[in-house]
Amino acid sequence: MMTLTRREFALSFGCLALRLRSATMPTLEGPWSEPAVVHKVYLSGTQLHWPKPTLDVKQEMAQVDARLSEVERKHRGQVRFVGGELLRTREEIQAWARNLGDVDAVLVTYLSIPSPLGDLLDAVKLPVLVLALPYAGHHWASIAARRKTRGKLDVVASSSYGDLDPYMGIFRTIRHLRKSKVLVVAMRPENLEKLAASFSAQYGTTIKFLTYDDLHQAFRAADRERARKEALELVQGALRVVEPKPQEIEDAVRYYHGVCEILRREQANAMTVDCFGGLLAKKMPAYPCVAWSKLNDMGLYGVCEADLRSTMTQLLLTSYSGMPGFVSDPVFDTSRNEVIHAHCVSATRMKGIGGPASPYILRNHLETNDGVVMQVLMPAGETITCAEFRDPTTMLVSTAEVTAAEDSDRGCRTKIRTRVKDAEKWLQSYSGGLHRVIFYGDHVAALEKMGRLMGFEVVHEM
């Protein structure tokens, strides 16, 4: 096998590399990137008993409101509070609920006993976070039971407003999923329609099916010269080029430009394609792997194999953590209590969008010995979270430690070796399909909070 240096490969194109920003590169901005809109509301009764009959409710409300304004300023860009009404009766709540408008969640602060919290939970179907300040009342005691019947409900019982901080990012994630649009290209779209509808019903995400013809048209319309110049950039940024030919790299970048144009036209931020099936059926205009790597580096979403569950997992955790997801095929090695995560698509900025990029090698797609992919040498010595929606209301999760970036000629191109808590236990109970999505960092506590507020159960796989 002949390996070319970057210089030799660039010269094979017959021109120098130019570092140009693509005119077709999609923007990160869209309705999915807006701050969450959270309606804050206060509850009290008409005749008070607790914390004392002489409580000045308006003064209490003003004090809390001032502290919530500080929280909003601290998390500017993530959340915007609206509202601030004081509600005392079921009738007031029902009238208020009819006029909520386009908001993502409700933040409820009850101030006394009695307070009509049950009436509010009956009146709204949005995610509700209850702030239970010390001595305000005992309504927190009913939250766990109510969550079983209505879902999308959590409580913070604390004197520290800093305990609200994680929820500001979760509020933004709720909006991100509500306003995101996922494009799907599949060999058999009818097999995914029910799953797509259930994700849309649970999270509000728009999911639209396109065709392979849409990909071909966008590919043909993409500018060859621009693709050629950016292909040179891709080559110059690589440690080395092994198998791919110049035309394959140019076609991969052209495919990326075509996908960018589709995303712009559709006002979408995610795409997942049945790439392997499409390649075998000769329906794909080029290999999509480079396009997906580039999109994931930008905080958009390119996902393999028309995998809606992995796509929704990425939307959820990338929007919260700022970490791209790595869709993987796990490989078990129980003798070492390790799991290798392998795939031919990886972002280079796995430790954070906008952060430093890991080195990469340009290789072909291992399972077909064709096309071009970016073999990314991911960071080692890091904690990762491994997650996957089993269905719209169940999230599978575990953590591991990355011990090495695996480099072998077996399995997919990008691989990390991880040490897990109990590989044998995970192996014997494995469910929910092959794929798992890897995110750098430990996000389990955040997922627990998201699950309560967004209505999914978190299942620990080990």
N, C-alpha and C positions, 0 to 999 in steps of 0.2 A: 504493500500500500504506500502510495506517495503522499507525503505531507508537504504542502507549500507554506513558505513563510508569508507573512502579510504583504511584504513588498513584492514578492514574486507573484502573488495572487492579484494584487492591484495592477501590476503591469500587464497581466493577462487581459485586463479590461481595455488596456490601451489608453488610459487617461489618469490624471491625478484625482485624488479624492477631494470632494468639496463638502464642507460641513454646512449644510443648509437645513433650515427648519422646513418640514414638509407643509405645503399649503393645504394639504388634505388632512393634516393631523387634527383629530377631534379635540375640542376643548374639554377641560374637566368641569366646566361650569354647565349647569343645567338644573332643572327642578330638584333632581336628586342631591344636589350639593347645597341646597338652601338650609338655613337654620330651622330646627323644629319649631313649630308654633304650639305652645303649651298654655292651656287656659287654666289660670289659677283661680281658686274659689275658696271661700271661707264658710264654715258652718257653725251655727250656734242655735240654741233653743230660744223659745220666747220666755220661759221661766227657768232660771238657772239654779242648779244645785251644786255642781262641781265645776271648777275647783273651789268656788265660793259664790254665794248668792249675789254678792255685790260686785262681781267682776265687771269691769268696764270693757265690754266686748270691742267697741270701736278702737279703744286705745291698744288692746291686744292685737287687733288686726293691723293697725298701723305699724306696730313694732315688727311683726312678722313680715309685713310687706317691705319694710326697709331692708331687712336681712335678705329677702328673696331678690331684691333689686341688686344687692351685692353679688349674689350667686349668678344672676344674669350677666352682670358686667364681667365677672370672672370667666364666664364661658361664652363671651360674645363670639358669634359665628356658629355656635352649636345650638343655641336655644334663644327663643324670643317669647317672653311671657306676655300674655294678654289677659284681659278680664280683671278680676280682683273683687268680684261681688261678695256680699254677705247674704247667705241664704238661710232662712229659718224654718220654712215649712215645705211640705210636699208640693203644694201648689206653686210656690216660688221656684222650686227645683224643676218642675215639669215645664214651666214657661221658659226658664233659662235654657234647658236642654234642647228645646225646639229651635233655638237660635244660636247654637254653638258655631256653625259654619265649618270652614275647612281648617280644623285643628288636628293635631297629631295625638295629643294626650291631655289628660286633666290632672292637675296637681291640687289635691284637696287638703286643706288644713282645718281640722275641727278644733274648736276653742273651748268647748264646754260639754257638760252633760246637763240636759239632753242636747243632741245634735242629730239632724236627719241624714246620717251617712247612708243608712240602708236605702232610703228613698233615692239618693243620688246614684248609688250603684245600680239600682233598678232602672233608672231613667237614661243612663248613657251606656253605650257599648264600647266606647273607646278605652284604651289603656288608662288605668287610673293609678296614680301613686298617692298614697295617703301619708301625710306628715303628721305624726303623733308626737307632739311636744310633751315633755314631762308635766304631769298634773292637768293636762287639758281634758283628759277623760280616758275611759277604758275601751273605746271602740276598736282599738288594735286587736282586742281579744277575739273579734269575729272575723278577722281578715282571712285566716287560713281556711276556715270553713266556706266563706264566700268565694274564695278563689276556686274551689272545687266545682262550683256551680256556674260562675260567670267567666272565670279565667281573666287574664290580662289585668292583674291586680297585684300590687306590692305595697309594703309599708316600711317607712323609716321611723323608728321610735328612738329619738336622740335629741339631746340639747345642742349638738354640734351641727351647724348647717353645712359643714364640710362633708358630712355623710351623704349629702345630696349630690356631690360631685360626680360619682360614677353614672348617675341617672341622666345627667345632662347629655353625655355621649350616647346613652341608650335612646333618649328622646330623638336625637338626631338620626340614629340608626332606624328608628321607627319611620321617620319621614323618608329616609333614603330608600327603604324598601317600598314605601307607598308610592314614591315618585319615580322609581326606576322602571326602565323598560328593557326587557330581555327579548332578543331575537333568536329564534331557534330554526335550524335547518336540519331535517331528519329524513332518513330513508322512509320511515313509516311514522309520519307525524300523528296519525290517529292513535298510536300507542302511547303518546305523551299528552294527549289533550286533557284527559281526566286529571292527571297529576298537575298540569299547568293550571287548570281551573281551580284546583284545591289550594295551590300556593297563592293564586290571585285572591281567592276568597279570604285566606288567612291573613295576608300581609298587604294586600292592595296593589301588588306589583303587576304591571302590564306585561303580558307575555304574548308575543306575536310570532306566527310561523311564516317563514319565507321559504324559498325554493333554491335548489342548486342553480337554476337559471339566473336567479338574482345575483348569485356570486359570480357567475361567468360574465354577466353584463357589466358588473362593477369592475371586474378584473380587466376586461377589454377596454374600458373607458379610462383606466388609470394610466398616467403619463409614463411612458417607457424611460425617457431620459431622466426624469426625476427619480424613478425607481433605481436606475443604474447608478446614479450619484450616491443615493443613500445605501445601496448595496456595498459600495466602496467604503462608506463609513462603517458599516457593519463589519466588514473584513478588517479594517484598520483597528477596530476596537477589540478584535478577538486575539486570544493568545496564539492561536494557529487555526488553520483551515485544514481539515483532513480529507473527507470524501467529496463534499459538494463542489459542483461545477459552477462557473460564473453565471450561466443562464439560470440555474436552479436558485441561486441566491437573489438574482434580479427578480425572478418570478415570485419568490417569497415576499420581497418587499412590495412588489406590485400588488400582490394579494392584500397585504396590509393596507396599502392606500385605498384599494377598493372597499375593504371593510370599513375603513374610516369614513368614506363617503356614504356608505349605507347607514352607519350609525348617525351621521349628521342629518341625512335625509329623514330618517325615522325618528329623530330626537330620542335616541336610545343610548344606553351606556353599557350594554352587555350583549354578547353573542356567544352562542354555543352551537357547534356544528357536528353532525355525525361524520366526522372526518375520515375515520378508518373505513367505515362502510362506503362512504362516498369515493374514497381513493380506490378501493377494490373494484367498485362499479364504474370507475373512470368518469365520475361526475364532478370531481373537484378540479378547478382551474389551476391550482398549485397547492403546495403544502401550507397549512395555516399556522404551523408551530411558531415561526418567528413573529407573526402578527399577534398571536396570543401573548407571547413573552413581552412584546412592546406595549400592548394595551395594559397588561397587568402591572407593568412598571409605572404606568401613568395614573393608576387608580381607577382605570376602567376595567372591563372584565372580558377576557377571551378564554373560553373553557372548552375542553375536548369532549368529543363523543356524544354530543347532544345531551349532556348530563345536567338535567335541571336541578337535581338535588344538590350536586356540587356547586352549581352556579349560585343557587340561593344561599348556600353556606358561605360562599365567598362574599356575596353582597352583604350578608349579616356581619361577618367578623372583620372584613377589610374596612367597611365603613366605620366600625367602632374603633378598631385598633390602629388603622393606618398601615397595616401589614398586608402585602399581597398574599394570596393563597396559592399553594402548590398542590394541585390535584395529583394524587399518587395511587399506584398499585402497590400495596404492602407485600413484602416478602419476609416470611417468618424464619428466624433461626433460633429455635428454642434452646439449643445447646449453649448459646451465649446470652440468652435472655434479651435478644435484640430483634428489631424489625427494621428492614431496609425499605425505604420509601423511594419508588422509582417512577419516572415518567419522562416523556420527551419534550414536555413544555414546562418551563420555569421562568418566572420573573428573575431579573438580576438583582433587584432591590428588595430582597426578602426581609431585611431588617427594618424596612420603612420606606414608604413612597417618598421620593425626594431625597433619600439618604444615599450613601455610597453604594456603588454597584459592585457585585462580585464578578470575578473574571469568568470568561466563557470561552468555549471552543466551538467552532462551527463544524458540526458533524451531519451525517445523514440520519434519516429516521431509521432506528435500528430494526424495527420489525419488517420493514419493506426494503431496506438498503437503497433508499431513494430520497430525493428531496433534501431539505436542510432544516436543522434544528439548532438551538443554542444549548450546548451542554454547559450548565452553570455549576461552578464549584462553590457550593453553598458554605456559609460559615459553620464551623464546628464549635463544640463547647458551649452550646446554647440550649435553653429550654424551648420546646415547641409544644403547641397545642394541636392535637389531631381531632378533627371534628367532621361530622357529616349529618345532614338531615336524613333520617331514615324515612320520614314522611313529614308533612308540614307541621305536625304537632309533636315530633320527637326528634331530639338532637342527641346523637352519639358523641361522646367526648372522652379523651384521655390525654395524658401528657407524657413526654419522653425527653431524654437528653441526647442531643446530636453528638456523636463521638467522632464522626469523620465524614467527609465527602467521598463517597465510594466511586472508584474509577475502574470499571471492568468492561469487557466486551459482551457481557450478558445482561439481559433486561434492558429497560429503557435507558436513554442517555444520561439524564440527570438523576443521581442517586445520593441519598444520605443514609448513613447507618445510625440507628438510634437505640439507646438502652431504655427498656421499658420496665414498668413495675412488675408485671407478671405475664410474659409472652405466652406461656402455656394456657393460662386462664383465658386470655384474649382469644387465642386460637380456637379453643374448644367452645367458646360462646359467640364466635364471630357471626354477625348478621348484618343485614341492611345493604347488601351489594358490595362489590369489591372496593370501589373508590373511597378514599378518605382525603380530606383537605388539610394541609399542613400550614400553620401560621407560627412564625417565631414569637416567643413570649408565652407566658402562662395566662390564659384568658378564661380559665374555668370559673372563677368567682364572678366575672362579668357575665359569662353565659348563664350562670344560675340566676342572676338578677334579670337578664334579658328574658329568660324563660318565663319567670313569674309575670313580668310586665307585658310580654308579647304573646303569651299563651302557648308555649311549648314546654314539654317535659325534657329535662336533661338527664340522660342515662349514661352513667360512668361505665365504660367498657372494661375497666380493670379495677 
